[in-house]
């Protein structure tokens, strides 16, 4: 004999699925319904948590990996090297140059009675050279360098930490710009149609036929490579694929009854696009965001690997892969960089799959018909 479901279990089932809300409860908004479906996908949900946590940790990179102490107490005074540069003479040195906090002389000054220095867990910045290494570079992992050093004596862990931050920030900016351009181009073509649509399609076909890699090589030989230059060049082509999906959604939604009703009420075309058609056409835009980010990270890594990316000493995953290729015996460089890159792309892929399933109403209807299984 089956037990009757308790009110609490019924309420929990209603909140966790696409079932109708209980009597007396407020209806679930479409956005919250999508979020609940996304949370049911444990792999995608935990991938989001892990990715956000890793990105937040990388943003606070100077607190975890830096060649400067967090706090210094010297002769009764407190110093904060992270926010201010101090000369070596401040700590009893002979030179007015910025203090090298990894110098054994400076460390001995901090170890005197009444003095102390609190260092980050990893004592190296992404461009810090380990002048006091006992072996030749690249050096294998050790207590001093957790993931070893590269061929220039720089700490691999520090370069991975800051390289991950640079890659994600680059991907966020490139994705945001490409999304805005793609939505605008697709919305104009799909909503107005006719000659505007045909002309736009022909121009996009011509523009997409330009050799993107050759243009990158040409501009890299003319201008000094930088993140801003890469963002500008990649943004010129990154919006084309998304505009096709937005155009198709606008072509479908512009014939709906709510658009005709908005026109009958006297709303302008831009008001109809912004208030009515665009919110109902964002499904492909939101779904492709994680995949566009993974594509941007791969693009930056590939360009850095080929020597067309960011200039040295900017931390880069692609530059570390190139070092691993040039130093096959230094397995720790290739292995750690490959692990970070694969883990990042897998997290974004799992998030994209979960987001796509959460926005797919056909999957939601199938789950609802199957009793939430």
C-alpha positions in Angstrom: 0.0 0.0 0.0 1.4 3.3 -1.1 1.8 6.0 1.5 0.2 9.3 0.9 2.6 12.1 0.0 3.0 14.7 2.8 2.3 18.4 2.1 6.0 19.2 2.5 7.0 16.6 0.0 4.4 17.8 -2.5 5.6 21.4 -2.0 9.2 20.2 -2.5 8.3 18.4 -5.7 6.5 21.4 -7.0 9.5 23.7 -6.4 11.9 21.2 -7.9 10.1 20.5 -11.1 7.9 22.2 -13.7 4.7 21.2 -11.9 2.1 23.9 -11.1 2.6 25.8 -7.8 0.5 24.8 -4.8 -2.7 26.7 -4.0 -1.9 29.9 -2.3 1.7 30.0 -3.5 3.1 32.5 -6.0 3.6 31.2 -9.5 7.2 30.4 -10.4 8.7 32.9 -12.9 10.2 31.6 -16.1 13.7 32.6 -15.0 13.4 30.7 -11.8 12.0 27.7 -13.6 15.1 27.7 -15.8 17.3 28.0 -12.8 15.6 25.1 -11.1 16.0 22.9 -14.2 19.7 23.9 -14.3 20.2 23.0 -10.7 18.8 19.5 -11.3 21.7 18.9 -13.7 24.3 18.2 -10.9 27.2 18.0 -13.3 26.5 21.4 -14.8 25.6 23.0 -11.5 28.8 21.9 -9.7 30.8 22.8 -12.8 29.5 26.4 -12.4 30.4 26.5 -8.7 33.9 25.1 -9.4 34.5 27.5 -12.3 33.3 30.6 -10.4 35.4 29.6 -7.4 38.5 29.1 -9.5 38.0 32.4 -11.2 37.5 34.2 -7.9 40.7 32.6 -6.5 42.6 33.7 -9.6 41.3 37.3 -9.3 42.8 37.3 -5.8 46.0 35.9 -7.2 48.4 38.4 -5.4 47.1 37.0 -2.1 48.0 33.4 -3.0 51.1 33.8 -5.2 53.3 36.9 -5.0 57.0 37.8 -4.4 56.0 40.5 -1.9 54.8 39.9 1.7 51.2 40.7 2.6 52.3 42.5 5.8 55.7 43.4 7.2 56.5 44.6 10.7 59.9 46.2 10.9 61.3 48.2 13.9 57.8 48.8 15.3 56.3 50.0 12.0 53.9 48.1 9.7 54.4 48.0 5.9 52.1 46.7 3.2 54.2 45.9 0.1 51.2 44.9 -2.0 49.9 48.4 -2.1 53.1 50.4 -1.9 56.6 50.0 -3.1 59.4 50.4 -0.5 63.1 50.9 -1.1 65.6 48.5 0.2 67.0 51.2 2.5 63.6 51.1 4.3 64.6 47.7 5.7 68.3 48.4 6.4 69.6 47.8 2.9 72.2 49.8 1.0 70.4 50.6 -2.3 67.5 52.9 -2.9 66.0 50.5 -5.4 62.8 48.6 -4.7 63.3 45.9 -2.1 63.7 42.3 -3.2 61.7 40.4 -0.6 63.2 37.1 -1.7 66.7 38.2 -1.1 68.2 36.3 1.9 69.6 39.6 3.3 66.1 41.1 3.4 64.6 37.9 4.9 67.2 37.9 7.6 66.2 41.5 8.5 62.6 40.3 9.0 63.6 37.4 11.1 65.2 39.6 13.8 63.4 39.8 17.2 60.3 42.1 17.0 60.2 41.9 13.1 58.2 39.6 10.9 56.8 39.2 7.4 53.7 37.3 6.3 54.3 35.9 2.8 51.6 34.4 0.5 51.6 30.6 0.3 53.5 30.7 -3.0 56.4 33.2 -2.9 56.5 34.0 -6.6 54.8 36.4 -9.0 54.2 35.3 -12.6 57.3 37.2 -13.8 59.5 36.5 -10.8 62.8 34.8 -11.6 64.1 32.4 -9.0 67.7 33.6 -8.8 68.3 31.4 -5.8 67.4 28.1 -7.3 69.9 25.3 -6.6 69.4 23.6 -9.9 69.3 24.5 -13.6 66.1 25.7 -15.3 63.6 24.3 -16.0 63.6 22.8 -12.6 61.3 20.0 -11.5 58.6 20.5 -8.8 59.9 21.1 -5.3 58.9 22.6 -1.9 60.0 26.0 -3.2 58.3 25.7 -6.6 55.3 23.5 -6.3 55.0 22.8 -10.1 58.6 23.5 -11.0 60.0 26.4 -13.1 60.0 27.1 -16.8 63.1 27.5 -18.9 63.6 31.1 -17.6 63.3 30.3 -14.0 59.7 31.5 -13.5 57.3 29.6 -11.2 54.9 27.5 -13.2 52.2 27.5 -10.6 52.2 31.4 -10.6 52.0 31.5 -14.3 49.2 29.0 -14.4 47.2 31.0 -11.8 47.6 34.3 -13.5 47.4 32.8 -17.0 44.0 31.3 -16.1 42.8 34.7 -14.9 44.0 36.4 -18.2 42.3 33.7 -20.3 39.0 33.9 -18.5 38.9 37.7 -18.5 39.9 37.7 -22.2 37.1 35.2 -22.9 34.5 37.3 -21.0 35.3 40.5 -22.8 35.5 38.8 -26.2 32.2 37.0 -25.6 30.4 40.1 -24.4 31.5 42.1 -27.5 30.7 39.3 -29.9 27.3 38.7 -28.3 26.3 42.4 -28.5 27.4 42.7 -32.2 25.8 39.4 -33.1 22.5 40.2 -31.4 22.4 43.7 -33.1 23.2 42.3 -36.6 20.8 39.4 -36.3 18.0 41.4 -34.8 18.1 44.1 -37.6 18.2 41.4 -40.3 15.6 39.2 -38.9 13.1 41.8 -37.8 13.1 44.1 -40.9 13.7 41.3 -43.5 13.5 42.1 -47.1 16.3 44.1 -48.7 17.9 44.8 -45.4 18.1 41.0 -44.7 19.4 40.2 -48.2 22.0 43.0 -48.1 23.2 42.0 -44.6 23.5 38.4 -45.6 25.6 39.2 -48.6 27.9 41.5 -46.6 28.3 38.9 -43.9 29.3 36.3 -46.5 31.9 38.6 -47.9 33.2 39.5 -44.5 33.4 35.9 -43.3 35.4 34.9 -46.4 38.3 37.0 -45.2 41.2 34.9 -43.9 41.2 35.7 -40.2 44.5 34.0 -39.4 46.3 35.9 -42.2 44.9 39.2 -40.9 46.2 38.3 -37.4 49.7 37.6 -38.8 49.7 40.8 -40.8 48.6 43.0 -37.9 51.0 41.2 -35.5 53.9 42.1 -37.7 52.7 45.8 -38.0 51.6 46.5 -34.4 53.0 45.3 -31.1 50.9 42.3 -30.0 48.6 43.0 -27.0 45.4 41.8 -25.5 43.5 44.9 -26.7 44.7 44.3 -30.3 43.7 40.6 -30.1 40.2 41.5 -28.7 39.7 44.0 -31.5 40.7 41.6 -34.3 38.9 38.6 -33.0 35.7 40.7 -32.3 35.6 41.6 -36.0 34.7 38.0 -36.8 33.4 36.4 -33.5 29.9 37.7 -33.9 29.1 36.2 -37.3 28.0 32.7 -36.1 25.7 34.1 -33.4 24.0 36.5 -35.7 22.6 33.7 -37.8 20.8 32.1 -34.8 19.5 35.5 -33.7 18.3 36.3 -37.2 16.4 33.0 -37.4 14.7 33.6 -34.0 13.7 37.1 -35.1 12.3 35.8 -38.4 10.2 33.4 -36.5 9.0 35.7 -33.7 8.2 38.7 -35.8 5.1 37.0 -37.2 3.7 36.1 -33.8 0.4 37.6 -32.5 2.0 39.6 -29.7 4.1 41.5 -32.2 1.1 42.3 -34.3 -0.7 43.4 -31.2 2.2 45.7 -30.2 2.2 47.3 -33.7 -1.6 47.9 -33.3 -1.0 49.6 -30.0 1.4 52.1 -31.8 4.7 50.9 -30.5 7.8 51.7 -32.6 9.9 49.1 -34.2 12.7 49.5 -31.7 10.3 49.3 -28.8 8.9 46.1 -30.2 12.4 44.7 -30.7 13.6 45.6 -27.2 10.5 44.8 -25.2 8.9 41.8 -27.0 11.0 40.1 -29.7 14.4 40.2 -28.1 13.4 38.6 -24.7 11.8 35.8 -26.7 14.8 35.3 -28.9 17.6 35.0 -26.3 17.6 31.2 -26.0 20.4 30.6 -28.5 22.3 33.6 -27.1 22.3 32.3 -23.6 22.9 28.7 -24.6 26.0 29.5 -26.6 27.7 31.7 -24.0 29.8 28.9 -22.3 30.7 27.5 -25.6 31.7 30.9 -26.9 33.9 31.4 -23.8 35.6 28.1 -24.4 36.2 29.0 -28.0 37.8 32.3 -27.0 40.1 30.6 -24.5 41.2 28.1 -27.2 41.7 31.0 -29.6 44.0 32.9 -27.2 45.9 29.7 -26.3 46.4 28.8 -29.9 47.7 32.3 -30.8 50.0 32.3 -27.8 51.3 28.9 -28.8 52.1 30.2 -32.3 53.7 33.3 -31.0 51.0 35.7 -32.2 49.3 36.3 -28.9 50.1 38.4 -25.8 53.7 39.7 -25.4 56.1 38.4 -22.8 56.1 38.3 -19.8 52.3 38.3 -19.8 51.2 34.9 -18.3 49.7 32.6 -20.9 48.6 29.0 -21.1 49.6 28.9 -24.8 53.1 30.1 -24.0 53.5 27.4 -21.4 52.4 24.8 -23.9 55.0 26.1 -26.3 57.7 25.8 -23.6 56.6 22.3 -22.9 56.9 21.5 -26.6 60.4 23.0 -26.6 61.4 21.2 -23.4 60.0 17.7 -23.7 62.1 16.5 -20.7 60.3 19.1 -18.5 57.2 17.0 -18.2 55.8 19.2 -15.4 55.2 22.2 -17.7 53.1 20.3 -20.3 51.3 18.2 -17.8 50.2 21.0 -15.5 49.2 23.3 -18.3 47.3 20.6 -20.2 45.5 19.7 -17.0 44.4 23.3 -16.4 43.3 23.8 -20.0 41.3 20.6 -20.2 39.6 21.1 -16.8 38.6 24.7 -17.8 37.1 23.6 -21.1 35.3 20.6 -19.5 33.7 22.8 -16.9 32.5 25.3 -19.6 31.2 22.4 -21.7 29.3 20.8 -18.8 27.8 24.3 -18.0 26.8 24.8 -21.6 25.1 21.4 -21.8 23.2 22.0 -18.6 22.1 25.5 -19.7 21.0 24.2 -23.1 18.8 21.5 -21.4 17.4 24.0 -18.9 16.3 26.3 -21.7 14.9 23.5 -23.9 11.2 23.3 -23.2 10.9 19.9 -25.0 13.2 18.4 -22.4 11.3 20.1 -19.6 8.0 18.7 -21.0 9.4 15.2 -21.2 10.6 15.4 -17.6 7.3 16.7 -16.5 5.4 13.9 -18.4 7.7 11.3 -16.9 7.0 12.4 -13.3 10.1 14.5 -12.8 12.6 11.6 -13.5 
